[in-house]
């Protein structure tokens, strides 16, 4: 062992070893042997250069060392039990003969899970190929060892906060592993998800060239990142129809359960191809082959007018004009299109004001990636709080797909990646397996989860209901930042996502304080209970104070302005 690990203070011995858990019986403190034993206070003093350092023993989230034939096994404590050992009748009889009073013997037992091994040089490696034997000694672990383990794995000295039980120890992570292998921030309402997201993204914006795209469903993050962020509000958001691929357009227009759907789809693709090829601007772009999915401008009203003509077309017959071959096939389709185009909520798609040419695609993508008027914005907050629910899925799907396509083609052109970190807040609402309306957004996100690593685009999902999230997305997440989760079903769901060796850690989820989390996965060397650094400024996510509001003097309710804003969809 190196000086970073204190193996001189023995706290107990191994009494049981299973495939995923190790049980350690604590040794009682003995004044005659100050280098071993745990007093009733469950705190021991470890020697250090600055003098004795108190260390709590048995707290869930702390660590112990267990001796191996060659090195040590680092284990995380997940629970502690007290067991009484009954005294035998023979002992009782002898005590009676000697006039002695006997008490039941009490043993304190730690439940731990293996995290990794330390060799003779102090080098840490996750996992273990050898487990300890019964009676193997167990030792206290000081802060220097924990620091050396974290520092050896962290990339760029990136820290999310401090260890909960060692406040002076930074919770360092490998940021590359956190992002490239995708992540999930999970926790119930009031557990500190918004606090955590704000803190993490603020730390990411300290990099000169960071690019973070955050979907904000409740308008919480508008002022959280200051000058480092560009906030795109619902009023300023435009995602023109011509940027959509054919499947996205069909999803808005065609009811596939309708009998005429095959004709509608076939004709729609034909007319879409023609509309893109025939537009004068596109001919000047010099594109060798324009397809139905090529992101170029086309005249949507012109395409619809062609559908109207076909739907009412009369052709010459033997004696008089007769109905054309597609007469009446598009009536329902046209009704749905008219409904969409006359719905102001869809103006950001069907009535763009800024992006009305193929050339405007350059400005649109610069805005999405934080390139605003030549100024670099490290975070782009897409405020979807004002976007109606039934439009939101289309918006999210299009943005996610466009970001992926950009990352894909950037690598094809430059041979390098353009890293983009996407944060999807309240992801269970629009990235779930059950809601058919969310299918388009979910499929776009799943594509990023499955393929984004190759092209430098990362996905972090934030949710209070993990069991409602897409199972495909969660299965691709390599890191989990779990805040307080009290619901047994959600706990069980998260538990099933974790390796068998660390599932016991989920027992701590319900005891976490606000802003406190268990971090586990590829981004950290070992499962860690941490206290997230407070964001500055904090997001606008505080709970409403009923007592403060109700304690104020009554005032006239401003009903008119509220209803006017509601009707006009403005604030």
Secondary structure, 3 states (H helix, E strand, C coil): CCCCCCCCCEEEEEEEECCCCEEEEECECCCCCCCECECCCCEEEECCCCCCEEEECCCCCCEEEEEECCEEEEEEEEEEEEEEECCCHHHHHHHHHCCCCCCCEEEEEEEEEEEEEECCCCCEEECCCCCCCCCCEEEECCHHHHHHHHHHHCECCEEEEEECCCCCCEEEEEHHHHHHCCEEEECCCCCCHHHHHHHHHHHHCCCCCCCEEEEECCCCCCCCCHHHEEEECHHHCCCCHHHCCHHHHHHHHCCCCCCCHHHHHHHHHHHHHHHHHHCHHHHCCCCCCCCCCCCCCCCHHHHHHHHHHHHHCEECCCCCCEECCCCCCCHHHHHHHHHHHCCHHHHHHHCCCCCCCHHHHHHHHHHHCCEECCEECCEEEEECCCCCHHHHHHHHHHHHHHHHHHHHHHHHHHCCCCCEEEEECCHHHCCCCCCHHHHHHHHHHHHHHHHHHHHCEEEEEEECCHHHCCHHHHHCCCEEEECCCCCHHHHHHHHHHCCHHHHHHHHHHHHCCCCEEEEEECCCCCCEEEEECCCCCCCCCCCCCHHHHHHCCCCCCCHHHHHHHHHHCCC
